[in-house]
Amino acid sequence: MEWKTRITEMLGVQYPIISGAYGGFGTSEIAAPVSEAGGLGLITAHVLKTPEGLRQDIQKAKSMTDKPIGVNFSVGMFPHEDDMIEVAIEEGITVAETSVFKAVKQGTRLKKAGIKWIHKVATVKHALIAEQHGVDAVVIVGMEGTGFKSVDQLPTLIGISWAAKQMKIPIIAAGGISDARTFLAALALGAEGVYLGTAFMATKECPIPDKHKEYIRDTKPDDPKLMNKVLAPPDPKDLERVMKQRSQVPHGEWMSKLERVLLKEDPDEKQDFEAEAVLKLAPASLAVSGIDSIPTVKEFIDSIIQGAEDILTKGIFAGVRG
Ligand SMILES: Cc1cc2nc3c(=O)[nH]c(=O)nc-3n(C[C@H](O)[C@H](O)[C@H](O)COP(=O)(O)O)c2cc1C
């Protein structure tokens, strides 16, 4: 079956499946296998710390696959952002994702260099603003997802279908997607691609300790601790306190505090972008629902595609088993 959407056409990939940005560990080690298996892997620029570090990792990725690789720029939180964008341009990257904060300056530069610009948001309101600013596609993360959250975030089911009624550019769905059923559901809602964070962490290639992969494999989506982290609203007092600090502390520091409040962590804990600290803050999302093993990236992508094709061709919808 051919999986052709505006996203596969735009990115030059076989399947409309993208792996997420990861603070702490989002390098070529996870990005290249995703691209090689037919999806789009993203290198997370700030993990490489310096422009030269990013250049070396892009070159490493190119030695691992000749398929397209993308770079994520998590805006406003890290030094060297402009120089890193120039490195991505020099290295011939064809698609880049911006996230976390508004990215008109960064996106305009990327587009001028002929790079496809994807922007990731947590709300439909911000997706519509991004469209007005000329992004080529948006990732909308529903509240089942993890990473940077928002107080006015909708569940994936509602957010994607509502956005699809209003937007002209292609939408990529994120938040809680982890298997054939959630992949197909996202496309049925109106998305033209999916974007998976938690699910790709539980693959053999992901450069995180096994105990985190096993946590994702073994945790159920109705685990109260996980639900509290991912779904519960922030403590209003903590949120108010952090909102008041907005213009008083450096922007990156403030964003980190806000992220902690939204994930029910202590906002005043020292910010730390090393892998262990990032994994403690955002260990997984409700996407654990579809994960019951730790396959290779290729086995995982193939299982999504095979499962989706079975559902479509053999009619294996809920209750109707072919
Ligand atoms: C450990 C971890 C670190 C993350 N770091 C970043 C980051 O630095 N920048 C970013 O834009 N998103 C980051 N994300 C969010 C993911 O890229 C993605 O949007 C999210 O995981 C999607 O939801 P899902 O986990 O349900 O698939 C992170 C997610 C996790 C789990």
The ligand as a MOL file (V3000), in Angstrom:
LIG
                    3D

  0  0  0     0  0            999 V3000
M  V30 BEGIN CTAB
M  V30 COUNTS 31 33 0 0 0
M  V30 BEGIN ATOM
M  V30 1 C 12.1160 12.9530 27.3990 0
M  V30 2 C 11.4900 13.9230 26.4460 0
M  V30 3 C 12.1860 15.0800 26.0570 0
M  V30 4 C 11.6010 15.9860 25.1780 0
M  V30 5 N 12.3180 17.1010 24.8130 0
M  V30 6 C 11.7920 17.9680 23.9090 0
M  V30 7 C 12.5440 19.0960 23.4640 0
M  V30 8 O 13.6650 19.3450 23.8940 0
M  V30 9 N 11.9730 19.9120 22.5350 0
M  V30 10 C 10.7180 19.6700 22.0370 0
M  V30 11 O 10.2610 20.4350 21.2000 0
M  V30 12 N 9.9920 18.6110 22.4520 0
M  V30 13 C 10.4960 17.7490 23.3620 0
M  V30 14 N 9.7720 16.6580 23.7720 0
M  V30 15 C 8.4030 16.4420 23.2300 0
M  V30 16 C 8.3900 15.4250 22.0830 0
M  V30 17 O 9.2050 15.8730 21.0230 0
M  V30 18 C 6.9570 15.2050 21.5560 0
M  V30 19 O 6.3720 16.4340 21.2150 0
M  V30 20 C 6.0510 14.4790 22.5370 0
M  V30 21 O 6.7510 13.4410 23.1870 0
M  V30 22 C 4.8370 13.9140 21.7860 0
M  V30 23 O 3.9940 13.2050 22.6360 0
M  V30 24 P 4.1000 11.6030 22.8310 0
M  V30 25 O 5.1950 11.3830 23.8110 0
M  V30 26 O 2.7440 11.2240 23.3580 0
M  V30 27 O 4.3800 10.9470 21.5080 0
M  V30 28 C 10.3030 15.7490 24.6670 0
M  V30 29 C 9.6160 14.5800 25.0390 0
M  V30 30 C 10.1880 13.6900 25.9270 0
M  V30 31 C 9.4230 12.4560 26.3050 0
M  V30 END ATOM
M  V30 BEGIN BOND
M  V30 1 1 1 2
M  V30 2 1 2 3
M  V30 3 2 2 30
M  V30 4 2 3 4
M  V30 5 1 4 5
M  V30 6 1 4 28
M  V30 7 2 5 6
M  V30 8 1 6 7
M  V30 9 1 6 13
M  V30 10 2 7 8
M  V30 11 1 7 9
M  V30 12 1 9 10
M  V30 13 2 10 11
M  V30 14 1 10 12
M  V30 15 2 12 13
M  V30 16 1 13 14
M  V30 17 1 14 15
M  V30 18 1 14 28
M  V30 19 1 15 16
M  V30 20 1 16 17
M  V30 21 1 16 18
M  V30 22 1 18 19
M  V30 23 1 18 20
M  V30 24 1 20 21
M  V30 25 1 20 22
M  V30 26 1 22 23
M  V30 27 1 23 24
M  V30 28 2 24 25
M  V30 29 1 24 26
M  V30 30 1 24 27
M  V30 31 2 28 29
M  V30 32 1 29 30
M  V30 33 1 30 31
M  V30 END BOND
M  V30 END CTAB
M  END
